[in-house]
Amino acid sequence: MTSLFGTRDPIEADFEELREEETVFALGPDAETLAKEPDEPGATQPEEPSRALALTDVIAPRTGPGEALIRMAYRMGVPSHALASPFRRPAAMRVMATVESPVTGERAAGVALRAGHFLVHGVKQPIGNVDFDSHARLNPGLERAIHSFSWLDDLAASAPREDCIATAERITTCWLDANPAPAKGAAWDVENVGLRLLAWLVHAPLVLAGQDGALKPRLLKAIEETALWLDRKAPRAGAGLGQVAAWTAITAAGLLLPDGRPRRLYGEAGLVRALGELVAEDGGTLARCPAAQMEAIRLLTHLIACYEATGREAPDALWVMRELLVPPLLALRHGDGALGNWQGQGAIAAHRVAALIEATGVRTRPLSEPQHWGYQRIKSGDTIVQFDAGPPPRARHARTGCASTLAFEMSDGASRLIVNCGGAAMAGGQVPARIAQGLRATAAHSTLVLDDANSTAVLLHGQLGRGAESVEVERRSISRRGNTRRHDATRIEASHDGYAARFGLTHNRVLTLSAQGGELAGEDLLVPVSKKGKRGKIGFAIRFHLGRGVEAHLADDGRGASLLLPDGHLWQFRLRGDAAGTSEIKLAIEDSLWVDGDGRPHATEQLVLEGLTSRGGGQFSWLLKKMG
């Protein structure tokens, strides 16, 4: 996967700025090239071609030689006040502006906080029973909420500010008592530290403007120490969302703390580089995770609000990056407005997605044909199909990595027909931690599983091992002429090599959605890697996890099933071709589960097409058809 910006070292960039005018690169087709591309049926037409990939002035923040010297000196350890005001005493620590961010948290979680409970992934935890120490053993969701101070967004959304101050002061005091200085453990994970510092700065009126006179100097000291800690740690943090969170917080501190200009210049350069290592050219994060996509948008929106609070203009890079991040996120919305279950996430609720998009002010269409994001999207009529046609995230970007290659989800209007289980990232709440590993497996996704093996090795701590390295994709429109007009179906063919090394077979999947959205024809093929296929047979299963509330009934001949959606629409599933005529292949209905956006697991069902197939390859065709 290709990163959006170059990987040039910031120090080298500073010297280049001193020597000559910075070179500007175009990272995508210009407007003239885009204008010459054929308007093929089903092809994605960018909303604003000039902003899609031609990022001609966002390689790095534009600064003059003087600012480049300041940034370099700050990076080398010269104190900020010595650079900003060299002949004056350091200014007293304070937050110099009130930030009014359009980002809102979860009101229900905020109400629970005011009632004395943390509400994380649907589970309440009394504030008085929480161990705030960095080394305390907490479930991952609660641990992140506490140490990142993400709960401040929720609290601020729950009531007028004056009604929230007492709760904010109580929790902040507990945290400072347990973590008086930088140390090790979850509280000092770079991502949590970056998110925490940004939350303190954005929500300063909640935590600094109360009646507790002892809290304010303690917290200001913690803000100062945390910012200095991040100055040192951010450059060494691994690529990913954690590094972006760290540089975002550094930049916000440079904007909102006294004598902050050197830190701001330092932070802007680091942030642009970190964003380039996080985001691919089509705007999708390399984690391929919808929650990471939302978090990146949220961070940039908070930071732009910090610029506005101080009367400064945010660098163009931040505006353009945020506009690039939105279309891939929209591509994972189903007809109900909520997101699909990808890379361990539950179906993040529609109101959360809509609120975040509204906060950005970005108006665009979903990304349908990604280059690196990997999630193909087809929409015809009321039917939406999401298809994972990309390799799994690399180790340094994986958060709760799942072996989901060539899985798909499908919705009809507001009802979900085919889903993935999801929820591994929410383990420890209502999703039992002991099943989290299983929710990351290939079998927890609507795709083919060979010999009960994952297409990519699922390791501990959210990591992935060897497996699907290469995914080839072809998308095209198929024209069919009716009595009076042409009908265009969309066909996507993709293949992965996750089973090639172990079994000598590649998995090819073809999905074709009709022009009106009433038929999805699928074909799963196992193709031998070499011309001389292996002898013998191997077990396989093709799983179709059904959406919540879908009632499934097998047909009398055992070669199909009726699927009744909660809204009353009826779909039929049928085997076709060789699959329908093979006695060694059976269709069954089995139990499954589906995790919603609040981390609640729901009992569901799945269609399972399983049996034995030749090690020399196999072909299995099926059809989902809407009745009436």
N, C-alpha and C positions, 0 to 999 in steps of 0.2 A: 504494500500500500504506500502511496506517495503522500508525503506531508505537504501542506499548503505553502508554507514559507520555507526558505532555505535553512540549513543547519549551520550557518556561519556563526563563528564565535563572536559574542558581543564586543570583546576587547579588540579583536581584529577589525570589527565594524567601526569602532571609535577611531582607530588610526586611519582607516580609509576616509572617514569624514574629514579628518584634518588634512589629508593629502589632496583630495579632489572631491568634486561633486559626486554624491552617491549615485551609483548606477541603478536604473529602474528597469525592472523586468516585467513583462506581461506573462501571466501564468495561464492564460487560456486564449481561446479564439477571440479576435476582435470583432467589432460589430459588422464589418464588411464580410468577414468570413461567415459569420452566423447568417447573414442575409442571403448568402448563396446556397445554404443547406436546403435540400428539398423538404417541402412540407408534407412528410409522409403521414399517412393515417396512423394514429396511435402514438406518434412521436411526441416527446415532451417539448413544448414551446416555452422557453424561459420568459418569465414575466418581464425582466429587465436585462437583456443580453449584456449591456455594458457593465452590469454589476455581477454577472454570474461567475466568471473566472478571470476576467481581465483586471487583476488587482494591481494597477500600475503604480500606485503610490502608497503601498502598505507593507513593503518589505521591512521597514523599520521606521520609527518616529523620526520625522524630519527635524534635525537640530543643527544649529550652527557650530562652528569650531569651539566657541566658548562653552557651550552646553556639553559638548562631547568631552571636553577636558574635565568639567565638573563631574560628569557621570563616571569617568575613568578614575578620578581621584577618590570619589566616594566608594567605588568598588575596591580600591586599594586600602581602604580603612580610614581615610580622613573623616573626622566627625562632621556631621551634617551642618551644625551651627558654624563651624570654622569655614565652611564653604559658602553658606548662605549669608552669614553676617560675621565676617572675619574679625571685626574690631569691636564687637559687642559681646556682652555676656550671654550665655545660652538662655533662650526664652523659657518661661515656666511651662511645664507640660499641661496642655489642655487640648480639647477638641474644638477646632476653630469655626465649625459650621454645622448646622443641623441638616441632615440628609433626609429628603422626602423621596423614598424609593417607591416606584409603582409596584414592586414585587410584593405579593401578599402570601401569607402562610395559610395553614389549615385552621380555620376558626374553631372547629370542634376540639382540636388538640390544645388550642389556646384556652378555651373554656375549661377544659380538664385541668390545665395548669392552675388556673385561678381557683379551682375547686380543690387543689392540693395533690394532683396526680400528673405524672407524665403519661401521655397516650401515644404509644409508638407501635405501629403495625397492629392496631386493634387491641393492644394489651395495656391495661392501666397499671402503673407502678407508683405507690405513694411517694411523694418527694422526701418525706421524713425517713423512708426506709432505704433510700438510695445511697450507696457508697460512692462518693465522688472521686475517690483516690484514683490516680492514673493506672494503678496496677490491679484495681478491683475487677473481679470476674463478672462481667455483665453480658447480656445478649448483645450481638453486634449492632442491632438497630438502636437500642437504648444507649449503648456506649457512644455511638456516633452522635446521637442527638445531644447528649450531655456535654461531651467534650468539644463539639463543633459549635455549640450554642445556636444551632439551627432552630431551637425552640423559641428564640426571640422573635422570629418571623411569625410564628403561630400566635404567640402571646399578643403581639402588636395588632394582629388581625381580629382579636376576640372582643375588644372593648376599647373605649376611649383611653388615651395614654395614662391619665391620672389614676384610672382604675387598675392599671397593670403594673405600676411602679413597685408596689410592695412585693408582689410575686417575683418580679425580676430581681429586686434587691436580695430577697431571701435565697434564691437559687444561686445567684452570683457570689454571695457571701459564703455559702456552703462550698462552692467550687474553689474559691480562693483559699479557704481554710485548708482544704485537702490538697491543694496544689500551689504552695506558696512561691515556688521558683521553678524555672525550667528544669526538667529532669528527663526520665525515660517513661515508656509505657504509652498507652493509647492516647493520653492527653497531649503527647508530644510527637504524635504522628504528623508529618508535615501538612497533610491535607486538613486534618482537624485543626491544627494551629492556624493555618491560613483562613479557614472558614470562621474560626472563633474571633480572630482579630478583626476581620471584616464585619462580623456581626456586632462586635463592641462599638465599632466606629459608626456603622449605619444606624444602630439603635442606641446611640449615646444618651439621648434624653430619657430612655427607660432605665438605664443602669447608673447614670451619673447625676440625675436631677432630682433625686428623692430626698427623704428626710434623714437618711442615715449618713451623718457627717463623717463617720469613720470609713465608709466604703469608698467614697470618691477618691481620696489620695491613694488608697490601696489599688484601686482599679486603674488609675492613671499610671501608677508605677508598673503594673502588670502590662498595660498597653505598650509602654515604652520598652520594657524588657522583651516582650514578645516580638515587637517590630525589629529590634536589634537581633534577636535570635533568628528570625526569618531572613534578615539580610545575609546572614552567614550560611544558612541551611538551604535556601531556595536554589542557588546555582548547582548544588550537589544532589538535589532531589531528582528521582527518576522521572522520565517523561511520562506525562499523563495528567489526569485531572488534579492530582495533588500538587504538582508543580504549578499548574495554572492558578489554583486557589492561593498558593503562596505568593506568587507574583502579583495577583490581583490585590491581595491584602497589603503588600508592600507599596503598591501604587496608591491605594486609598490612604495609607498612612502618610505618604508623601504629600497628598492633597490636604489632609485634615489636621495634621500635627504641625507644631511650630517648626520653622526653619526646614521645611520639608522639600524644597525644590530639588536638592541633589538626590534625595531618595525617590522622588517622583520620576526624575529622568532615568535613574537606575532601574526602577520598577517597570517603566514603560518598555524599555528595551528588552528586559527579561520576559515580560508578558507576551510581547509579540512573538518572540522566539518560541516560548512554551506553547502558545496557541498553534504555531506552525507544526509543532511536534505532536499535538493532540488531534488535529483536525485534518482530514483529507481534502483534496481539491474540490470535491463535490459538497463539502460542508458537513459530512458525517464524521463523528468522532471515531478514532481508530479503536476505541473500546467496543464499538458497535452496540452500545447499550443505551436504551431510551432514557434511563434515569441519568446517565452521564451526560447525554445530550441536553436534557433539561437543566442540569446543574451548571453546565457551561453557559447556557443562555442566562440563567439566574445570576451568575457571578458577573457577567458583562453588564447586565441591566443595573445591578447594584452599583457597579463601578462608574457607569455613565452618570448615575444619579449623584455620585460623589463629585464628579466634575461639575455638574450643574449647580450643586450646592455651593461650590467655591467660585462660580462664575468663570470657569475655564472651559475651553472647547476640548472635548475628548478627541484623541487621535483618530483619523479616518479608519485606521486598521480595526479599531474596536467596533465601529458602526458597521463596516463591511462584513466583518467576521460574524457579528450577530445576525445579520441578514442571511448569511450563508448557512447558519446553524438551524434556522427555522424550517425550510422546506424538507430536509430529511426527517425531522420530527413529525411533521404533518403527514408524511408518507406512512407512518405507523398508526395513524388513527383509523379506527373502524367506523361503521355507520352510526354507532352510538356516541362517537366523539372521544371515546377512551382509546388507550393505546393497546397494541398487541402484546402478548407475553413473550418477550425476547430477552435472551441473555440473563435469565434468572429473575426478571422483573415480573410483578403482577400486572394486571390490566389497569395501569395508572388512570385514575378517574377523569372523566371528560371535563369537569369543572376546574380541575387542577391544570390541565393542559390549556384550556381556554383562557384561564386567568393569566398564565405565564405569557401566552402569545399576545394577549391584550396589553400586557405590561410593556412588551417590546415595541408595540406600534407597527410591527412589520406586517404587511399585507402581501401575501404571495400564495402560490399554489404548491401542492405536495411535489416532492421529487419522485418522479416515476421511473427514470432510467439512470440509476447511479453508476458511477465509475468505480468507486471504492467503498461506499456505504454498504453495498451488497444487497439491500432489501429492495427487491423489485415490487412494484405496485401496479395492479391492474384494476381499473374501475369501469364497469359496464352496467348501465341501469342502476339498480340499487345494490349490486353485488360488488364487493371489494375483496381482492385477493392480495395477500402479502406473502412474498416468497423469499426465503433466505437463500440467495444465490451468491453468497460470498464466503470466503474462508473464515474460520473463527479468528477472534482477535489474538494478536501476538501476546506473549507472556507479559511484557512490560505494560501493556494496555488493558489486559483482561482484569475485570473486577469480580464478577461471578460468572466465569466463562462456562458456556454450555456447548455441547456437541450437537448443534441444531442444523447443520448444513443440509440444504435442500428440503427443510421443513416448510410448511405453508400454513397460513390461517385464512379463514374465509368468513365473511359476514354478509347477511342479506338484510339491508336496512339497519335497524337498531338491534337485530338479533345476530348472535355469533353462531355459526354453523360448525366450523372446524377451528380448533384452537391448539395451542401448546399449554402444558400444565403451568409453567412459570413458578415464581415464588421462592426459588432457591436463595435469592438475595434477601428475603425477608425471614429467613430461618431464625428461630429463637423466640419469635412472637407466637402467633397462633399456628404457624407452620412449624412442626416439630423439627428440631435441629438434626435428629437422626435420619430424616428422610431427605435432607437438603441435597446430599450427593446424588440421590436417585433422580431428583428433579432437574439436575443438570445433564442427565444422560440422554442419549439419542432416543431411547424408548419413551421419554417424557415429551417428545415432540412428534408432530404429524409428518412422519417421513418413514423411509425404509430402514430397517435394522437387520444386519446380517450376522447370523450366529450369536445373537444376544450380545454383540460387541458394540461399543461406541465408535462412531466414525472418527472421533478425535478423543484421545485419552483424557479422562476427567481426573484431575489431580486435586490435592487438598488445597485449602485456602483460596479457592476461586480460580486456581491456575489450570491451564490446559497443557497437555503434552503433544506427542506426535499424532498425526492423523491426516485430516484433510488439509493439504497445503495449497493445492491448485484447484480453482473452480473456473470452469469455462462456461460462458453464458452467451446465448444468442436470442435476441428478441426481434420479432417481426410481426407484421400484420398480414392476415390472410383474407383476401377479398372473396366474397361469395355474393353472386348476383341473384336477387329474388325477382319477383314479377315486375316490380317498378323501380327498385333502387338497389344499390350495392350495400352489402353488409360486411363489416370488417371485424373479424375476430382477432384476438391478440394471442400470440403463441410465444411462450418462453421455454427454451430448452437449456438445461444446465447439467453439469456433471462434476463430480468430485472424486478425488483419488484416496479418500480416507481408508478404503478397504483394499487398496491395491497391494500394499506391501504384505499384508497378512493373508489375503485370500486370492490375490491375483485378479480381482474384479474391480471395475469402477461402476459407480452408481450414476446413471443418467435419469433425469426426470424431465418430462415434458408436460406443461400445463397449457391448455388452450381454453380461453374464456370467450364465449360467444358474444356477438355484438350487443345483444340485449341483456346479457348477464344471466340468462336462464340455464346455461349449461357450462359446466367445467369438465372438460375431458382431460384425463390424466393418464400418463404412461410411465411406468418405472421399468428401467432396463438395467440388467447386470451384464456388463460387457467385459470379456477377458482382456487382460492387459497385453498378453502376447497372442500370436496367431494360433499357437498350440495350447488350447485350454486344458485345465486339469480335469482328471476323471473323478467320478463320484458325485455325491450330492451334498448340499449344505442347507441348513435351515435359514429361513428368513421370515420377517414379519413386516407388514406395512400397516402402520397405525394411523388412525384418523380419530384424534381426541375430539369429542363433541362438546359444543358449548353448553353452558349452564341452562338447564330447563329443556334441552332437546330430548324428545322422546324417540327412542329407536326401537324398531321391530323388524326382525329378520323376515325375509320373504319365505314362502313355503318351499321354494326350490333351493334355498340356502345360498343363492348367488346374488342376493341383493338385500336391501333394507330400506324401510321407509323412515324418514326423519322429520318429525313434526316439531316446528319451532314454537317458542312461547307465544309469538304473535299470530299463530294459526297457519302460517305458510307451510306447505308440505314439499319436501325434497325427496327424491329417490336416489339411492346409491345402487349401481349395478356393475358387476364384473363384465368385462368385454373380451372378445377374442380368445387367445390361448388361456388366459386366466379363468375364463368362465367354463372352459371345457376340460380342465385338469382336475382329476380326482384327488390329487395329493395336496390341493390347496383348499383351505377351509376359511369361511368367513364367520366370525363370531362377535358377540357383544360382550365386552368385559368392563369391569369397574375402572374408573379413572378419577382424577381430581383436577380442579382448576382454581387458581389463586387470583382473587380480585385485587384491586389497587390498594386496598386497606390491609392486605396481608391475610385475608380470611380465606381458608381453603373450603371449597365446595365439592361435594360428592357429585361426580358426573359419570358418563359412560364413554366408551371408545369402541369403534369398529376396528377389528383386527383381522387382516388378511394374512394368513400364515401357512407355511408348509415347507416342502423341500424343493429345491431347484438344482439344476445341473451346475457343477463348477465350471462348465464351459459357457455359462451365461443363461439368461432368462429374460422374459418379457411379460409384463403384467399391466393390463389396461383396465381402466375403470372410468365411470361416468357419474357425475353428480348433476341431476336434472331437476329443475323446479317444476312442480306440477300445477296445472291451472293457470 
